[in-house]
């Protein structure tokens, strides 16, 4: 196994990578990728395992079900409000510095979670974890761009999607396995040694990038936090309790958003990347991402209820029936990533989203008495379609942005994903709040329409983007991918 590269000297750190590097050499590329994957795995797993362990944690901390939800919400909100600011900070300070700091904060937050004795302590530690995860998620795509040579970038993005998909799929299993043999504190304590290892690898192997001399805009960062924080919590309040409960939050978020937009529009490198959104390919790719993730989350939220309350499946059977989707994403994403290095993202993404739309519509037609196999192939079809869309779309977003704005592009990519998922979850909650026996199937049919709409948006990029021109393959270097 290749040894890690020697630690950079002070002289090396003083000489940042060129503005347009063509990836890292091997074996350093291996170690850089491993550090990125470790960070992403931890941050995604900790979003999934807390959901599974929530009843156990609430019981041991003597917390109500309603208040214990903040164990999950605190983590997600901290990530959401920090993605764009930390991406901007990466553009200014260099991506490696922000990523390593994110790993350190996440590891410290994990230790705090493991040592918590009250709900308030655990919630505060989860906020700290979320801040660290924000640093990891906002910068990872930019680091992938600087780690892989351009001709292998789609493949690298596809492998990244595979890691995220597998992490999300195994999250419930990992949580169940740990809880079967240890207390809930070990769900978080296990991150500490892994985090220390990831920090050591990242500090030595990640690419060094040149920062920007621009000042960090703290006012815009605060306005961004107010905008996303209040809009998301307001939307969730409306979905759960009705319009009156969340209206004031939506109002505060909207007002902060108006001030933020007015402040950012005239800036050369704004925290909210309006400069990138003016690039047609980037703007259309962001729009496609938001709509497609909304469709995905509508299915993810609605299907468990439908399987258990309408089809009469057990909780265990429901978990198994949900598995073909992320597994199929893991299969399709690396393949689509390789193809994205040679073919246009508009066509690949449009085809994938069309398959997703068919799969979602097929799921909406499932009725009581359907066999598990009849459900499983529909779930797998959705996963194949979504995986075939995700890697080419992410590659299109990253490569359409200038290299010095890679952090902003990666932050926008992650924000689009979370924004789409939030919209999908809230929309499905509204359907259930309105009641009716067909709420879940209505959500699935609506998700199918959204996926079809996203496919049309994806195809509209064909007239804007030229076909990628692959360079001659270097077989020796390809092994590193």
N, C-alpha and C positions, 0 to 999 in steps of 0.2 A: 504494500500500500504506500503511495507517495507520502513523503513527509510534508508538513506545512511549510510554507515559505518562511524565510527568516524574518524576524520582526523588522519593520522599517526603521531606519535610523532617523535622527533629527533632520539630517540633510535630505533624506527621501521625502519626509513629510513636508519639507519646505518646497518641494518640487511636485506640485499636483499633476494629476494625469492631464493630458491634452484635452482641449475642449471637445474633440470628436474622436475619442479612443475607439478602437475596434476590439473591445473585450480584453479579458485577462488571458495570459498564457497558462497552459497547464504546467504543473499540477495546481497552481494557485486558484484556477477556476473551480476545481473540485471543492476546495475548502470554502471559497466564497459562497458557492451555491449551498453547501451544507449549512453554513451559518444563517443564510437567508431562510432555508427550509426549517431549521430548528425554531427560529423566532416565529415564523408564520404558524407552524404546528402548535406551539404553545398558546399563541393568542387565539387561534380558532378553537382549539380544544377547550380553553377556559370559558369560551362563550357557550359551549355546548354542555359541558359537564355540570355547570351550575344549575341549568334547567332541570336535569335529571335528579340532582341531589337536593333540590329546593325543599321538598317536604321533610327530608331527614334533618337538614340544617335548621329549618324553622322549628321543628319539634325539640331539638336539643338546646336551642337558644331561647325557647319559650316565646317565640314570636308568632304573630298572627299571619295567616296566609296572605292577607292584603299587604301588610308591612314587609313581609319577606320578599315580595316581588322586587324590592329595591336592591336586593343582592344581584339580580340580573340587570335591572334598569340602570343602576349606577355605573356598571361596567360599560354597557352599550352607549349611554349618553356621553361618558367621558371620551370614548373613542370618537363618536360622531362630531363633537364640538372641537376636537383637536386635530382632525385629519388635515384640513387645509392650512391652519397655522403652522403645524409641524412640518408639512411639506414645504411651505415657504421658508421655514427656518433651515430646512435641508438645502434649499437652493442658495441660501446665504452662507451657511457654515460648512457645507459639505455633507454629503449623504451618509458617509460612514460615521461621522461624529454623532449625528442625530439618531441613527439606528442603534449604535452601541449604547448611547444614553437611554434610548427606549428600552433596550434589553435590561439595562441595570435597574431602571425604575420598575419595570414589570417584575423582575426577580425580587426586588425589595417589597413590592406590593404583595407578591405571592407569600413571602415570609410573614408579612403583616396579617394576611388572611389566615394562615395556619396558626398564628398565635392569638387570634381574636377570641374573646369570651362573651361579647355582647353583639347584638345586631348593629348597633351604632359603630362599633369598632370594625366589624366585618364590612359594613357598607363603605366606611372611609377607606379601608384597605382596597376594596374593589375599585373605588375611584382612582386610587394610585395605580392599580393594575391597568385600568383603562387608559390612563395617561401614557403608560409605557407601551401598551398595545397600539395606541394611536401613533407613537413614534415608529413602531415596527411596520404597521400597515401602510402608513403614508409614504414611507421611503422605499419599501421593498421593490416596487416596480421600477423605480429609477435605478436601484442597484442591479436589478436583473439586466437592464438596458446597458449598463456599463460593464457587466460581468461577461456577457456573451458577445461574440463577434456578430456583426449585423446579419450575416447570412444564416446564423443559427438562432436569431432572437425569437422567432416564432416558436421554435422548438423549446427554448428556455421558458417562454411564457406558458406554453402548454404543460410543461412539467411542473411549473409553479401551480397551475390550476389543478393538476393531479394531486399535488400535496395538500392543497386546501380542501379539495373534495374528499379525499381519504380521511383527513383530520375531522371534517364535519361528520362523516359517516361513522367513524369509530368512536366519536365522543361519548355517546350513550353507553356503548359497550365498555369503554375504559372506566367511566364513572361507576357502572354497576360492578365491575371487577374489583375496583378499589374499595367500594363500600361493603363488598362481601367479605373482605378480610381486614379492613382497617376503619378507623373513624374518618369522618368527613374532612378533618383537617389535612389529611394526607392527599386529598384532591389538589390542594394548593402547595403543600410542602414538597411534592415531587418536582415542582418547577424549579426549586432553588438550585439543586446540583446541575440540572439541565441548563438553566439560565447562566450559571457561572461558566459552563463549558462553551455555550454559545457566545458569551462575551469574549472569552479568550480567543476563539476562532475568528470572530468578526473583527477584533482589534488588529489581527495580523493579516487577514486574507482579503477583506473587502476592498474594493477599489477606492483609491484616494481621488477625490474630485475637487475641482477649484470652486470656491465659493464666490459669492457676489458681495461687493462692498456696500450694497444698499442696507439701510437701517431696517430692522424688523418693525413692522407696523403694529404696535400693541393695541392701538385703538381699534383697528380693523379686526384684530384677533378677538377682542372683547365683543364687538358687534356681531362677529360670526358666531361666537358661543351663544349669545342671546338669541340670535335669529334661529339657529338650528335647535337649540335647547328648548325654547318655548314653542316653536312650531311643532316639534315632534311630540313633546309632552301634551300640548294642547290637542293635537289630533288624536292621541291615545285616550285622553279624557273624554273627548266627544264620542269616540267609538264605544267606550265603556259606560259612560254615565249620561250622555246626551249633550246637546249643543250648549246649554247653559253652563255646564261644568267646565268646559274647555275654551269657551269663547274669549275670555279675557287673556288667556295664554296665547291663543292664536293672534289676538290683537297686538300684544307686546312683541311677539315674534315678527309679525308683519311690519310693524313700525321700525324695529331694529333692522330688518331686511332692507327697507326703503333707504334708511340712512346709510347702510353699508354699500348698497349699489351706487348711490350718489357719490359716495366717497371714493369708490374703487374704479369707476368707469374711466376716469381720466388718467389713471396711473399707468406707468410703463410696464411694470411687473406686479400686478395687483395680487393680493392674497387670494381673493376669489378670482380664478384665472379667466377673466373676461377677454384678455388678449388671445388666449388659446381658443376660447369659444368662438372667436371671429374667424378662425380657420375652419372652412366648411367641413372637411373630413373629421376634424376633432369634434366639432359641435354635433354633427350627425351621429358620430359614434357614441358620444355621451348620451344623446337622446335615446338611441337604440338600447344602450345599457340600462338606463332608468326604467324604460317600459318593459324590457325583458325580465329584469329582476323583480319588478312588480308582479308580473305574471307568475314567475316562479314562486314567490312568497305567498301569493293567493292560494296556490295549490298546496304548499307546505303547511299553511295554517288550516285550510279547510279540510284536507284529506283525512287527518287523524280523527276529527269529529265524525266525518262521514263513515269511515271504516267502522268505528265503534258504535255509534248511535243508530245508524241506518243499516249497515251490513252486519252488525252484531259480532264484529271481530274483537278478540281480546287485546289487551295492551301489548302483550308480547307479539301476537300476530300482526298488529298494526306496525310495530317497530320493524318487523321483518319485511312487511309489504312496502315500507318507505325506503328500504335499503337499495332496491334496484336503480333508483334515480341517481344517487351520488356515485354508485359503482359505475353506471354507464357514463356519467360525466368524466370519471377518471379514465375510462377507456378511450373516450372520444377526444378529450382535450389535447393530449399529446399528438395524436394523429392530425387533428386540425391545425395544431401549432406548426407541425412540419409543412403541411400544405400551405399555410399562410406565408411561409418564406418564398413561395413560388407563385401563388395565385392571389387574386384580389380579395380583400376582406369582405367587400360588399356582397360578392357572390357566395362565398363560404358562409358568412353569417346569415344571409337571407335564406339559404337552403336549410341551415340548422334551425332557424326560428320557424320556418314553415313546418318542419318535422315536429318541433315543439308544439305548435298550434294544433296539428293533427292529433298528437298524443294527448293533449289537454282535453280536446273535444271528445276523444275516445273515452277518457276517464269520466267525463260528464255523463256518458251514456251507461255507465256501470250501474246495475240494479241489484237488489237483494237476490241472493242465490248464485251470484257470479263466483267462479272458482278463484282460488289464489293465483293460479297460473294466468287466468284471464286478466287479472289486475296487474300482475307482475310485468307482463310484456308491455302493457300500456305505460307503466312507470319507467321501464327501461327505454321505451321510445322517447319519452320526454327527456330523460337524461342524455340520450345520444344527441338529440337535437340541441339541447342547451349547451352541452360540451362542445359541439361542433361550431357553435356561435361564439363562445366565450373567448377562446384563444385568439382567433383572427381579429375580433373586435378590440381586444386589449392591445394587440400589436399595432393596429391601426391608430389607436389613440396615442400610444407612446411615440411611434415613429413620425407622426404628424407634428409633434411639438419640437421646438429647437432643443438641442442637447442641454443648454444651460437652464431650461425650464422643465427638465425631466421630473424634478420633485413635484412641481405644481401639477404636471400631467398625471403622475402617480396618485397624488392626493385627490385630484378630481375623479380619477378612476374609482378609487375606494369610496369616495363620497357618493358617487352615482350609484354604486352598488347598495350602500346603506340607505340612501334616499329611496331607491326603488323598492327595496325590501320593506321599508317603513310604510310607503304608500300602499303596497300590496297587503300588508298585515292589517292596516287600518281599514282599508276598503272591505276586506273579508269580515272584519269585526263589525262593520256597519251592516253588512248583509245578515249576520247572525243576530245583531241587535234588533233589526227590523222583524226578525222571526220568520216563521214559515218552514214547512217541511223540506223545501227545495233550496234552502240557503246555500248549502255546500255545492250543489250542482250548478246553481246560478253563478257562484264564484268561479267554478272551473270553466264554465262557458264564457264568462267575461274574460278570464285569463287567456283563453284560446283566442279571443278577438284581439286582445292586447298583443299577444305573440305574433299574430298575423300582421297587425299594424307595425310592429317592430321589424318584421321581415321586409315590409315595403320600404320602411325608412332605410334599412340596411342596403337594399337593392338600389336605392337612389344614389348611393355613393359610387356606383359603377362609372358614372359619367365624370366623376371628379378625380378618381385615383387611377394612375397607370398601373399596369401589372408589374409586380416585383420582378426584378431581373436578377436571378440567382447567380452568384459567382461560382467559378469552378470549385468543386469540393476538394478539401484537403482531408483525406481519409484519416490521417493520423490525428488531426485536431478534432475530428468528428466524434471520436471516442469520448472526449470530455463532455460532450453534451448529454 
